[in-house]
């Protein structure tokens, strides 16, 4: 019997729903044992959020500073798994604090060391450099990344900001102001994600993951958008400056976090459209220089 562990953290429930859909093919097959581990914080974050708490988590999130977790079930620690399905969300272009905290724990190393891992992210749209950070954390835990699925809100970048903020601060997945689309990963995409589970199951059954990522990508597991990857890269540079500034000035933290909030609003609604227009003009040249290469890289593992 092949043993599969589903690891996840969720606030809204979206990532659990995704995890359950991808796990369906394993549940329906008696040849597999499926276990779940929900990452839980000792002092959890609020949901819905309020503005001050949401932005105040930024520096520790970006700098990947771990916080205390509730312990892992001893039965999970003692089980030798054949595959880990690792679900995570992106906060501030970085795996969330609960995810970072788990991956920097001794329990994570005990579970992940020597094991093949498929990462599954549910994010607004910028996941590429968070996945790069996940690669580092998995390597530190001596795990082997064999596949990646990046599920996103596929609506326009500026629209998805409005809808996700409404969801985060209201706690209700609804059409913001009654006119915008629903936030998050589309329900039909969540419900069809069992197709990824079927692909993963077939490779696990054969004991060989070669070619699996290519098949996942062919079935829509990873959508590459150069503009979003470019903004992700630029955002990481600026976030590094802001997080260093806030953490090195604790007495001015409240003021600096407020300034950071206004910077983010300005970057999204003023700077990013300008950068987008410039990159659209330069697109043919950028395709030759780096877009084609980046697409191949970020759709792989």
Phi and psi restraints in degrees (value plus and minus 20) as a CYANA .aco file:
   2 UNK   PHI    -103.2   -63.2
   2 UNK   PSI     116.2   156.2
   3 UNK   PHI    -130.0   -90.0
   3 UNK   PSI     107.0   147.0
   4 UNK   PHI    -142.8  -102.8
   4 UNK   PSI     113.6   153.6
   5 UNK   PHI    -133.2   -93.2
   5 UNK   PSI     108.8   148.8
   6 UNK   PHI    -120.3   -80.3
   6 UNK   PSI      97.4   137.4
   7 UNK   PHI    -128.8   -88.8
   7 UNK   PSI     114.7   154.7
   8 UNK   PHI    -178.9  -138.9
   8 UNK   PSI     139.8   179.8
   9 UNK   PHI    -152.4  -112.4
   9 UNK   PSI     120.6   160.6
  10 UNK   PHI    -168.2  -128.2
  10 UNK   PSI     129.0   169.0
  11 UNK   PHI    -131.5   -91.5
  11 UNK   PSI     -70.4   -30.4
  12 UNK   PHI    -102.4   -62.4
  12 UNK   PSI     -39.6     0.4
  13 UNK   PHI      79.1   119.1
  13 UNK   PSI     -30.6     9.4
  14 UNK   PHI     -81.8   -41.8
  14 UNK   PSI     -64.6   -24.6
  15 UNK   PHI     -89.5   -49.5
  15 UNK   PSI     -52.1   -12.1
  16 UNK   PHI     -85.5   -45.5
  16 UNK   PSI     -61.8   -21.8
  17 UNK   PHI     -81.0   -41.0
  17 UNK   PSI     -62.6   -22.6
  18 UNK   PHI     -81.9   -41.9
  18 UNK   PSI     -65.3   -25.3
  19 UNK   PHI     -80.0   -40.0
  19 UNK   PSI     -62.6   -22.6
  20 UNK   PHI     -87.1   -47.1
  20 UNK   PSI     -57.0   -17.0
  21 UNK   PHI     -87.9   -47.9
  21 UNK   PSI     -65.6   -25.6
  22 UNK   PHI     -85.4   -45.4
  22 UNK   PSI     -50.3   -10.3
  23 UNK   PHI    -100.1   -60.1
  23 UNK   PSI     -33.6     6.4
  24 UNK   PHI     -71.1   -31.1
  24 UNK   PSI     -67.5   -27.5
  25 UNK   PHI     -81.2   -41.2
  25 UNK   PSI     -47.6    -7.6
  26 UNK   PHI     -96.3   -56.3
  26 UNK   PSI     -58.2   -18.2
  27 UNK   PHI     -84.4   -44.4
  27 UNK   PSI     -55.3   -15.3
  28 UNK   PHI    -100.6   -60.6
  28 UNK   PSI     -22.5    17.5
  29 UNK   PHI    -138.9   -98.9
  29 UNK   PSI      99.2   139.2
  30 UNK   PHI     -87.7   -47.7
  30 UNK   PSI     -28.5    11.5
  31 UNK   PHI    -100.6   -60.6
  31 UNK   PSI     -21.1    18.9
  32 UNK   PHI    -146.1  -106.1
  32 UNK   PSI     121.5   161.5
  33 UNK   PHI    -125.6   -85.6
  33 UNK   PSI     106.5   146.5
  34 UNK   PHI    -138.0   -98.0
  34 UNK   PSI     105.2   145.2
  35 UNK   PHI    -141.5  -101.5
  35 UNK   PSI     133.9   173.9
  36 UNK   PHI    -137.5   -97.5
  36 UNK   PSI     120.7   160.7
  37 UNK   PHI    -147.3  -107.3
  37 UNK   PSI      94.0   134.0
  38 UNK   PHI    -111.3   -71.3
  38 UNK   PSI      99.7   139.7
  39 UNK   PHI     -89.1   -49.1
  39 UNK   PSI     107.6   147.6
  40 UNK   PHI    -148.5  -108.5
  40 UNK   PSI     112.8   152.8
  41 UNK   PHI    -101.3   -61.3
  41 UNK   PSI     129.7   169.7
  42 UNK   PHI     -84.6   -44.6
  42 UNK   PSI     -62.9   -22.9
  43 UNK   PHI    -142.2  -102.2
  43 UNK   PSI      80.0   120.0
  44 UNK   PHI     -96.6   -56.6
  44 UNK   PSI     144.4   184.4
  45 UNK   PHI    -105.7   -65.7
  45 UNK   PSI     133.7   173.7
  46 UNK   PHI     -95.8   -55.8
  46 UNK   PSI     130.3   170.3
  47 UNK   PHI    -169.9  -129.9
  47 UNK   PSI     100.2   140.2
  48 UNK   PHI     -89.0   -49.0
  48 UNK   PSI     139.0   179.0
  49 UNK   PHI    -103.7   -63.7
  49 UNK   PSI     141.8   181.8
  50 UNK   PHI    -132.5   -92.5
  50 UNK   PSI     142.1   182.1
  51 UNK   PHI     -76.8   -36.8
  51 UNK   PSI     -65.4   -25.4
  52 UNK   PHI     -83.6   -43.6
  52 UNK   PSI     -65.3   -25.3
  53 UNK   PHI     -85.8   -45.8
  53 UNK   PSI     -59.7   -19.7
  54 UNK   PHI     -81.5   -41.5
  54 UNK   PSI     -69.9   -29.9
  55 UNK   PHI     -95.1   -55.1
  55 UNK   PSI     -45.6    -5.6
  56 UNK   PHI     -90.8   -50.8
  56 UNK   PSI     -38.0     2.0
  57 UNK   PHI     -99.8   -59.8
  57 UNK   PSI     -28.6    11.4
  58 UNK   PHI     -75.9   -35.9
  58 UNK   PSI     -77.1   -37.1
  59 UNK   PHI     -82.0   -42.0
  59 UNK   PSI     -62.2   -22.2
  60 UNK   PHI     -88.2   -48.2
  60 UNK   PSI     -54.4   -14.4
  61 UNK   PHI     -84.0   -44.0
  61 UNK   PSI     -73.5   -33.5
  62 UNK   PHI     -84.3   -44.3
  62 UNK   PSI     -56.6   -16.6
  63 UNK   PHI    -103.8   -63.8
  63 UNK   PSI     -18.7    21.3
  64 UNK   PHI      36.5    76.5
  64 UNK   PSI      28.9    68.9
  65 UNK   PHI    -109.0   -69.0
  65 UNK   PSI      96.6   136.6
  66 UNK   PHI     -94.4   -54.4
  66 UNK   PSI     135.7   175.7
  67 UNK   PHI    -145.3  -105.3
  67 UNK   PSI     148.9   188.9
  68 UNK   PHI     -92.9   -52.9
  68 UNK   PSI     118.4   158.4
  69 UNK   PHI    -131.2   -91.2
  69 UNK   PSI     141.6   181.6
  70 UNK   PHI     -97.1   -57.1
  70 UNK   PSI     129.9   169.9
  71 UNK   PHI     -87.1   -47.1
  71 UNK   PSI     135.1   175.1
  72 UNK   PHI    -101.7   -61.7
  72 UNK   PSI     123.7   163.7
  73 UNK   PHI     -74.5   -34.5
  73 UNK   PSI     106.8   146.8
  74 UNK   PHI     -76.0   -36.0
  74 UNK   PSI     -51.4   -11.4
  75 UNK   PHI     -83.6   -43.6
  75 UNK   PSI     -56.3   -16.3
  76 UNK   PHI     -88.8   -48.8
  76 UNK   PSI     -61.0   -21.0
  77 UNK   PHI     -83.9   -43.9
  77 UNK   PSI     -49.4    -9.4
  78 UNK   PHI    -112.4   -72.4
  78 UNK   PSI     -23.5    16.5
  79 UNK   PHI    -113.2   -73.2
  79 UNK   PSI     115.9   155.9
  80 UNK   PHI    -112.8   -72.8
  80 UNK   PSI      78.8   118.8
  81 UNK   PHI    -104.5   -64.5
  81 UNK   PSI     129.0   169.0
  82 UNK   PHI    -110.9   -70.9
  82 UNK   PSI     -39.4     0.6
  83 UNK   PHI    -179.5  -139.5
  83 UNK   PSI     122.6   162.6
  84 UNK   PHI    -135.3   -95.3
  84 UNK   PSI     104.5   144.5
  85 UNK   PHI    -118.8   -78.8
  85 UNK   PSI      85.4   125.4
  86 UNK   PHI    -125.5   -85.5
  86 UNK   PSI      89.1   129.1
  87 UNK   PHI    -118.8   -78.8
  87 UNK   PSI     112.7   152.7
  88 UNK   PHI    -165.8  -125.8
  88 UNK   PSI     140.0   180.0
  89 UNK   PHI    -137.0   -97.0
  89 UNK   PSI     139.9   179.9
  90 UNK   PHI    -123.2   -83.2
  90 UNK   PSI     104.8   144.8
  91 UNK   PHI    -137.0   -97.0
  91 UNK   PSI     106.1   146.1
  92 UNK   PHI      30.6    70.6
  92 UNK   PSI      29.2    69.2
  93 UNK   PHI      42.6    82.6
  93 UNK   PSI       4.4    44.4
  94 UNK   PHI    -165.4  -125.4
  94 UNK   PSI     127.1   167.1
  95 UNK   PHI     -73.0   -33.0
  95 UNK   PSI     120.0   160.0
  96 UNK   PHI     -78.6   -38.6
  96 UNK   PSI     141.9   181.9
  97 UNK   PHI     -76.9   -36.9
  97 UNK   PSI     -64.6   -24.6
  98 UNK   PHI     -78.8   -38.8
  98 UNK   PSI     -58.8   -18.8
  99 UNK   PHI     -87.8   -47.8
  99 UNK   PSI     -68.0   -28.0
 100 UNK   PHI     -79.3   -39.3
 100 UNK   PSI     -61.8   -21.8
 101 UNK   PHI     -82.8   -42.8
 101 UNK   PSI     -62.1   -22.1
 102 UNK   PHI     -85.0   -45.0
 102 UNK   PSI     -66.9   -26.9
 103 UNK   PHI     -90.0   -50.0
 103 UNK   PSI     -34.4     5.6
 104 UNK   PHI    -120.4   -80.4
 104 UNK   PSI      -8.2    31.8
 105 UNK   PHI    -117.7   -77.7
 105 UNK   PSI     137.4   177.4
 106 UNK   PHI     -86.6   -46.6
 106 UNK   PSI     -50.8   -10.8
 107 UNK   PHI     -84.3   -44.3
 107 UNK   PSI     -57.8   -17.8
 108 UNK   PHI     -83.1   -43.1
 108 UNK   PSI     -63.1   -23.1
 109 UNK   PHI     -82.6   -42.6
 109 UNK   PSI     -59.3   -19.3
 110 UNK   PHI     -82.5   -42.5
 110 UNK   PSI     -58.9   -18.9
 111 UNK   PHI     -97.9   -57.9
 111 UNK   PSI     -60.7   -20.7
 112 UNK   PHI    -113.6   -73.6
 112 UNK   PSI     -43.5    -3.5
 113 UNK   PHI     -76.0   -36.0
 113 UNK   PSI     103.4   143.4
 114 UNK   PHI      57.7    97.7
 114 UNK   PSI     -14.7    25.3
 115 UNK   PHI    -123.4   -83.4
 115 UNK   PSI     124.8   164.8
 116 UNK   PHI     -94.0   -54.0
 116 UNK   PSI     120.2   160.2
 117 UNK   PHI    -150.6  -110.6
 117 UNK   PSI     115.2   155.2
 118 UNK   PHI    -129.2   -89.2
 118 UNK   PSI     101.6   141.6
 119 UNK   PHI    -109.4   -69.4
 119 UNK   PSI     119.0   159.0
 120 UNK   PHI    -151.8  -111.8
 120 UNK   PSI      94.1   134.1
 121 UNK   PHI    -128.9   -88.9
 121 UNK   PSI     124.6   164.6
 122 UNK   PHI    -140.3  -100.3
 122 UNK   PSI      93.2   133.2
 123 UNK   PHI    -161.0  -121.0
 123 UNK   PSI     151.8   191.8
 124 UNK   PHI     -84.7   -44.7
 124 UNK   PSI     -80.7   -40.7
 125 UNK   PHI    -184.2  -144.2
 125 UNK   PSI     -43.8    -3.8
 126 UNK   PHI    -117.9   -77.9
 126 UNK   PSI      84.8   124.8
 127 UNK   PHI    -144.7  -104.7
 127 UNK   PSI     -34.3     5.7
 128 UNK   PHI     -81.6   -41.6
 128 UNK   PSI     -68.4   -28.4
 129 UNK   PHI    -103.1   -63.1
 129 UNK   PSI     -40.3    -0.3
 130 UNK   PHI     -85.2   -45.2
 130 UNK   PSI     -58.2   -18.2
 131 UNK   PHI     -86.4   -46.4
 131 UNK   PSI     -53.8   -13.8
 132 UNK   PHI     -82.1   -42.1
 132 UNK   PSI     -58.9   -18.9
 133 UNK   PHI     -89.1   -49.1
 133 UNK   PSI     -55.6   -15.6
 134 UNK   PHI     -82.3   -42.3
 134 UNK   PSI     -60.0   -20.0
 135 UNK   PHI     -78.2   -38.2
 135 UNK   PSI     -62.1   -22.1
 136 UNK   PHI     -84.4   -44.4
 136 UNK   PSI     -65.8   -25.8
 137 UNK   PHI     -84.7   -44.7
 137 UNK   PSI     -59.4   -19.4
 138 UNK   PHI     -86.6   -46.6
 138 UNK   PSI     -60.2   -20.2
 139 UNK   PHI     -82.5   -42.5
 139 UNK   PSI     -59.6   -19.6
 140 UNK   PHI     -84.1   -44.1
 140 UNK   PSI     -46.6    -6.6
 141 UNK   PHI    -112.9   -72.9
 141 UNK   PSI     -11.8    28.2
 142 UNK   PHI      40.3    80.3
 142 UNK   PSI      11.7    51.7
 143 UNK   PHI    -113.9   -73.9
 143 UNK   PSI     142.2   182.2
 144 UNK   PHI    -134.5   -94.5
 144 UNK   PSI      93.6   133.6
 145 UNK   PHI     -97.9   -57.9
 145 UNK   PSI      97.4   137.4
 146 UNK   PHI    -133.7   -93.7
 146 UNK   PSI     -30.3     9.7
 147 UNK   PHI    -185.3  -145.3
 147 UNK   PSI     137.0   177.0
 148 UNK   PHI    -164.9  -124.9
 148 UNK   PSI     115.7   155.7
 149 UNK   PHI    -146.0  -106.0
 149 UNK   PSI     106.3   146.3
 150 UNK   PHI    -141.7  -101.7
 150 UNK   PSI      81.4   121.4
 151 UNK   PHI    -115.7   -75.7
 151 UNK   PSI     112.5   152.5
 152 UNK   PHI    -156.0  -116.0
 152 UNK   PSI     147.8   187.8
 153 UNK   PHI     -98.7   -58.7
 153 UNK   PSI      96.6   136.6
 154 UNK   PHI    -109.6   -69.6
 154 UNK   PSI     -13.8    26.2
 155 UNK   PHI     -95.8   -55.8
 155 UNK   PSI     147.5   187.5
 156 UNK   PHI     -70.4   -30.4
 156 UNK   PSI     122.8   162.8
 157 UNK   PHI     -74.8   -34.8
 157 UNK   PSI     -65.8   -25.8
 158 UNK   PHI     -90.7   -50.7
 158 UNK   PSI     -54.1   -14.1
 159 UNK   PHI     -89.3   -49.3
 159 UNK   PSI     -62.9   -22.9
 160 UNK   PHI     -86.6   -46.6
 160 UNK   PSI     -45.8    -5.8
 161 UNK   PHI     -83.3   -43.3
 161 UNK   PSI     -66.7   -26.7
 162 UNK   PHI     -81.5   -41.5
 162 UNK   PSI     -66.3   -26.3
 163 UNK   PHI     -90.7   -50.7
 163 UNK   PSI     -58.2   -18.2
 164 UNK   PHI     -92.0   -52.0
 164 UNK   PSI     -56.5   -16.5
 165 UNK   PHI     -83.9   -43.9
 165 UNK   PSI     -61.9   -21.9
 166 UNK   PHI     -80.6   -40.6
 166 UNK   PSI     -60.5   -20.5
 167 UNK   PHI     -87.2   -47.2
 167 UNK   PSI     -66.3   -26.3
 168 UNK   PHI     -82.6   -42.6
 168 UNK   PSI     -58.3   -18.3
 169 UNK   PHI    -113.3   -73.3
 169 UNK   PSI     -34.4     5.6
 170 UNK   PHI    -123.0   -83.0
 170 UNK   PSI     -46.4    -6.4
 171 UNK   PHI      58.6    98.6
 171 UNK   PSI     -14.9    25.1
 172 UNK   PHI    -140.7  -100.7
 172 UNK   PSI     107.7   147.7
 173 UNK   PHI    -101.7   -61.7
 173 UNK   PSI      79.9   119.9
 174 UNK   PHI    -165.3  -125.3
 174 UNK   PSI     151.3   191.3
 175 UNK   PHI     -96.4   -56.4
 175 UNK   PSI      91.4   131.4
 176 UNK   PHI     -78.4   -38.4
 176 UNK   PSI     109.5   149.5
 177 UNK   PHI      38.9    78.9
 177 UNK   PSI      -6.0    34.0
 178 UNK   PHI      55.4    95.4
 178 UNK   PSI     -16.8    23.2
 179 UNK   PHI    -144.2  -104.2
 179 UNK   PSI     -43.6    -3.6
 180 UNK   PHI    -106.7   -66.7
 180 UNK   PSI     139.8   179.8
 181 UNK   PHI     -88.3   -48.3
 181 UNK   PSI     143.8   183.8
 182 UNK   PHI     -82.3   -42.3
 182 UNK   PSI     124.3   164.3
 183 UNK   PHI     -99.3   -59.3
 183 UNK   PSI     145.1   185.1
 184 UNK   PHI      63.5   103.5
 184 UNK   PSI    -191.0  -151.0
 185 UNK   PHI     -85.7   -45.7
 185 UNK   PSI     114.0   154.0
 186 UNK   PHI     -79.5   -39.5
 186 UNK   PSI     120.8   160.8
 187 UNK   PHI     -78.8   -38.8
 187 UNK   PSI     -60.6   -20.6
 188 UNK   PHI     -85.1   -45.1
 188 UNK   PSI     -51.5   -11.5
 189 UNK   PHI     -92.1   -52.1
 189 UNK   PSI     -58.9   -18.9
 190 UNK   PHI     -82.2   -42.2
 190 UNK   PSI     -67.2   -27.2
 191 UNK   PHI     -86.9   -46.9
 191 UNK   PSI     -44.6    -4.6
 192 UNK   PHI    -113.9   -73.9
 192 UNK   PSI     -18.8    21.2
 193 UNK   PHI     -94.3   -54.3
 193 UNK   PSI     -24.3    15.7
 194 UNK   PHI     -83.0   -43.0
 194 UNK   PSI     -39.8     0.2
 195 UNK   PHI     -80.8   -40.8
 195 UNK   PSI     -53.3   -13.3
 196 UNK   PHI     -89.4   -49.4
 196 UNK   PSI     -58.1   -18.1
 197 UNK   PHI     -81.1   -41.1
 197 UNK   PSI     -59.4   -19.4
 198 UNK   PHI     -83.3   -43.3
 198 UNK   PSI     -61.6   -21.6
 199 UNK   PHI     -85.1   -45.1
 199 UNK   PSI     -67.8   -27.8
 200 UNK   PHI     -81.6   -41.6
 200 UNK   PSI     -61.8   -21.8
 201 UNK   PHI     -80.7   -40.7
 201 UNK   PSI     -62.3   -22.3
 202 UNK   PHI     -84.1   -44.1
 202 UNK   PSI     -58.1   -18.1
 203 UNK   PHI     -93.0   -53.0
 203 UNK   PSI     -58.0   -18.0
 204 UNK   PHI     -84.3   -44.3
 204 UNK   PSI     -59.6   -19.6
 205 UNK   PHI     -79.3   -39.3
 205 UNK   PSI     -58.9   -18.9
 206 UNK   PHI    -101.3   -61.3
 206 UNK   PSI     -30.4     9.6
 207 UNK   PHI      51.2    91.2
 207 UNK   PSI       4.7    44.7
 208 UNK   PHI    -169.3  -129.3
 208 UNK   PSI     104.2   144.2
 209 UNK   PHI    -121.1   -81.1
 209 UNK   PSI     -13.3    26.7
 210 UNK   PHI     -84.2   -44.2
 210 UNK   PSI     107.1   147.1
 211 UNK   PHI      69.8   109.8
 211 UNK   PSI     -28.0    12.0
 212 UNK   PHI     -86.6   -46.6
 212 UNK   PSI     -63.9   -23.9
 213 UNK   PHI     -82.5   -42.5
 213 UNK   PSI     -59.4   -19.4
 214 UNK   PHI     -80.9   -40.9
 214 UNK   PSI     -60.3   -20.3
 215 UNK   PHI     -89.9   -49.9
 215 UNK   PSI     -58.0   -18.0
 216 UNK   PHI     -81.5   -41.5
 216 UNK   PSI     -65.7   -25.7
 217 UNK   PHI     -83.0   -43.0
 217 UNK   PSI     -60.9   -20.9
 218 UNK   PHI     -82.3   -42.3
 218 UNK   PSI     -42.1    -2.1
 219 UNK   PHI    -122.5   -82.5
 219 UNK   PSI      -4.6    35.4
 220 UNK   PHI      71.1   111.1
 220 UNK   PSI       0.4    40.4
 221 UNK   PHI     -91.6   -51.6
 221 UNK   PSI     -48.8    -8.8
 222 UNK   PHI    -157.4  -117.4
 222 UNK   PSI     102.3   142.3
 223 UNK   PHI    -126.9   -86.9
 223 UNK   PSI     101.1   141.1
 224 UNK   PHI    -116.4   -76.4
 224 UNK   PSI     104.7   144.7
 225 UNK   PHI    -146.9  -106.9
 225 UNK   PSI      93.6   133.6
 226 UNK   PHI     -77.6   -37.6
 226 UNK   PSI     -62.7   -22.7
 227 UNK   PHI     -78.7   -38.7
 227 UNK   PSI     -63.1   -23.1
 228 UNK   PHI     -88.3   -48.3
 228 UNK   PSI     -58.9   -18.9
 229 UNK   PHI     -85.6   -45.6
 229 UNK   PSI     -59.9   -19.9
 230 UNK   PHI     -82.9   -42.9
 230 UNK   PSI     -64.0   -24.0
 231 UNK   PHI     -86.5   -46.5
 231 UNK   PSI     -55.8   -15.8
 232 UNK   PHI     -80.2   -40.2
 232 UNK   PSI     -66.9   -26.9
 233 UNK   PHI     -83.2   -43.2
 233 UNK   PSI     -66.7   -26.7
 234 UNK   PHI     -85.4   -45.4
 234 UNK   PSI     -60.0   -20.0
 235 UNK   PHI     -82.2   -42.2
 235 UNK   PSI     -59.2   -19.2
 236 UNK   PHI     -81.4   -41.4
 236 UNK   PSI     -58.8   -18.8
 237 UNK   PHI     -83.2   -43.2
 237 UNK   PSI     -67.0   -27.0
 238 UNK   PHI     -90.6   -50.6
 238 UNK   PSI     -58.5   -18.5
 239 UNK   PHI     -83.2   -43.2
 239 UNK   PSI     -53.1   -13.1
 240 UNK   PHI     -83.6   -43.6
 240 UNK   PSI     -62.3   -22.3
 241 UNK   PHI     -84.6   -44.6
 241 UNK   PSI     -67.1   -27.1
 242 UNK   PHI     -85.7   -45.7
 242 UNK   PSI     -62.3   -22.3
 243 UNK   PHI     -86.1   -46.1
 243 UNK   PSI     -59.2   -19.2
 244 UNK   PHI     -83.1   -43.1
 244 UNK   PSI     -62.3   -22.3
 245 UNK   PHI     -83.1   -43.1
 245 UNK   PSI     -64.9   -24.9
 246 UNK   PHI     -88.1   -48.1
 246 UNK   PSI     -65.9   -25.9
 247 UNK   PHI     -90.5   -50.5
 247 UNK   PSI     -46.5    -6.5
 248 UNK   PHI    -107.2   -67.2
 248 UNK   PSI     -23.2    16.8
 249 UNK   PHI    -152.0  -112.0
 249 UNK   PSI      47.5    87.5
 250 UNK   PHI     -79.9   -39.9
 250 UNK   PSI     -50.8   -10.8
 251 UNK   PHI     -91.2   -51.2
 251 UNK   PSI     -41.9    -1.9
 252 UNK   PHI    -127.1   -87.1
 252 UNK   PSI      -5.1    34.9
 253 UNK   PHI     -75.7   -35.7
 253 UNK   PSI     -69.1   -29.1
 254 UNK   PHI     -78.1   -38.1
 254 UNK   PSI     -65.3   -25.3
 255 UNK   PHI     -84.6   -44.6
 255 UNK   PSI     -65.2   -25.2
 256 UNK   PHI     -86.7   -46.7
 256 UNK   PSI     -56.2   -16.2
 257 UNK   PHI     -84.7   -44.7
 257 UNK   PSI     -59.3   -19.3
 258 UNK   PHI     -84.3   -44.3
 258 UNK   PSI     -61.5   -21.5
 259 UNK   PHI     -85.0   -45.0
 259 UNK   PSI     -58.8   -18.8
 260 UNK   PHI     -81.5   -41.5
 260 UNK   PSI     -60.6   -20.6
 261 UNK   PHI     -77.8   -37.8
 261 UNK   PSI     -66.0   -26.0
 262 UNK   PHI     -89.6   -49.6
 262 UNK   PSI     -51.9   -11.9
 263 UNK   PHI     -82.6   -42.6
 263 UNK   PSI     -64.7   -24.7
 264 UNK   PHI     -80.8   -40.8
 264 UNK   PSI     -64.8   -24.8
 265 UNK   PHI     -80.5   -40.5
 265 UNK   PSI     -64.8   -24.8
 266 UNK   PHI     -84.2   -44.2
 266 UNK   PSI     -63.2   -23.2
 267 UNK   PHI     -82.6   -42.6
 267 UNK   PSI     -60.2   -20.2
 268 UNK   PHI     -92.1   -52.1
 268 UNK   PSI     -66.6   -26.6
 269 UNK   PHI    -116.6   -76.6
 269 UNK   PSI     -34.2     5.8
 270 UNK   PHI    -137.3   -97.3
 270 UNK   PSI     -74.5   -34.5
 271 UNK   PHI     -92.6   -52.6
 271 UNK   PSI     -63.6   -23.6
 272 UNK   PHI     -84.7   -44.7
 272 UNK   PSI     -59.3   -19.3
 273 UNK   PHI     -83.1   -43.1
 273 UNK   PSI     -56.1   -16.1
 274 UNK   PHI     -85.1   -45.1
 274 UNK   PSI     -66.2   -26.2
 275 UNK   PHI     -82.1   -42.1
 275 UNK   PSI     -59.3   -19.3
 276 UNK   PHI     -81.1   -41.1
 276 UNK   PSI     -63.8   -23.8
 277 UNK   PHI     -82.9   -42.9
 277 UNK   PSI     -64.4   -24.4
 278 UNK   PHI     -81.5   -41.5
 278 UNK   PSI     -63.8   -23.8
 279 UNK   PHI     -91.2   -51.2
 279 UNK   PSI     -49.7    -9.7
 280 UNK   PHI     -85.1   -45.1
 280 UNK   PSI     -60.1   -20.1
 281 UNK   PHI     -84.4   -44.4
 281 UNK   PSI     -59.1   -19.1
 282 UNK   PHI    -110.0   -70.0
 282 UNK   PSI     -16.0    24.0
 283 UNK   PHI     -73.3   -33.3
 283 UNK   PSI     -66.5   -26.5
 284 UNK   PHI     -78.0   -38.0
 284 UNK   PSI     -61.6   -21.6
 285 UNK   PHI     -89.4   -49.4
 285 UNK   PSI     -62.1   -22.1
 286 UNK   PHI     -84.9   -44.9
 286 UNK   PSI     -53.0   -13.0
 287 UNK   PHI     -79.8   -39.8
 287 UNK   PSI     -64.7   -24.7
 288 UNK   PHI     -86.3   -46.3
 288 UNK   PSI     -62.1   -22.1
 289 UNK   PHI     -98.1   -58.1
 289 UNK   PSI     -60.1   -20.1
 290 UNK   PHI    -172.6  -132.6
 290 UNK   PSI     -42.3    -2.3
 291 UNK   PHI     -82.7   -42.7
 291 UNK   PSI     -66.7   -26.7
 292 UNK   PHI     -79.4   -39.4
 292 UNK   PSI     -62.6   -22.6
 293 UNK   PHI     -87.1   -47.1
 293 UNK   PSI     -62.3   -22.3
 294 UNK   PHI     -83.9   -43.9
 294 UNK   PSI     -60.4   -20.4
 295 UNK   PHI     -79.9   -39.9
 295 UNK   PSI     -66.9   -26.9
 296 UNK   PHI     -81.5   -41.5
 296 UNK   PSI     -60.3   -20.3
 297 UNK   PHI     -88.0   -48.0
 297 UNK   PSI     -71.0   -31.0
 298 UNK   PHI     -95.7   -55.7
 298 UNK   PSI     -38.9     1.1
 299 UNK   PHI    -105.9   -65.9
 299 UNK   PSI     -27.4    12.6
 300 UNK   PHI    -116.0   -76.0
 300 UNK   PSI    -184.8  -144.8
